[in-house]
């Protein structure tokens, strides 16, 4: 079994956030809200994110309300944010084109 990533230090966290300006840390989780033109576009986005989550074996806490998707990412087993959280956020951003 592949070892899971370890929790980032405060300095590593600050550096990683510089590369993801639309994301923030809220209650210890990497957070972003996405708005789309309609429910169908939001659902298509969630489908793309689900594929990423499965590939990385790292699943977000998220919610959807019509055209809005809220995503929170953390590594529960590491007790906070890891490099894997930022990899996931980077891949999520890439789905937006």
Secondary structure, 3 states (H helix, E strand, C coil): CCCCCCECCHHHHHHHHHCCCCCEEECCEEEEEEECCCHHHHHHHHHHHHHHHHHHCCCCEEEEECCEEEEEECEHHHCECEHHHHHHHHHHHHCCC
